[in-house]
């Protein structure tokens, strides 16, 4: 396999946000709520509201801890 083809395949493997939908992003937030660094970018990218996050199963205290990041 040539260098260019190998590099192209590796780029697609490491691309996490290629197929991320709004629902999958919300599930990612619920799973990783303890790791603030991972979820801050996702919350701001999709513009989640407090209601959406609470309905998905995030605890009230965690939603309020995000403060100004959510609408």
N, C-alpha and C positions, 0 to 999 in steps of 0.2 A: 504494500500500500504506500502510495506517495505521501510526502510530507503535508501537502495542502489538503488532501482528502482526510488524512488522520486528524489534522488540526480542525477541520470543519466538523467532523463527527464529535470531537471532544468539546467544542464550543456548544453544541446543541445538548449534550449530556449535562453540562454544568449550568444551563440556562433554567433557573427555577421559575421565572415568571412568564414563560412562554404561553402556557395554557391556563393561567390562573383566572378563574371567574370570580364573580362577587361572592358566590356561595362558598367556593373553596377557600377564598381569602378569609371569610368569616369563621370557617371551621379551623383554619390555621391560627387565628387569634384565640379562639376558645382553647385549643390545645396548648398554646405557648403563652398563656396569659402571665405566667411568672417571669418570663424573659422579656422585659420591657424593650430592650434594644431591637429585638426581632419584630415586635408588633407595631412599634411607632410608625415605621415607614409604610406598613400595610394599611394602618388606620388612616393615615393622612392621604395615601394614594387613592383609596376608594371612598373616602369621606363618609365613614359610617356614623350613624347617629346613635345616641345612647339607647334609644328604643330598640334598634336592630340588634345591638350587642346584648341587651338584657334578654330579648326573646331567644337569642341563640344559646343562652345558658351562662353568660358571664355574670359573676356576682356583682351586686350593686356597689360594693366597696371598691372593686377593681375598676369599674367604669368611672367612678368619681375620682379615682386616683389619676386617671388620664387627663382629667381637667379640661383644659382649653383645646385639646386635640380633637375632641368630638363636638358635634353640633348638638 
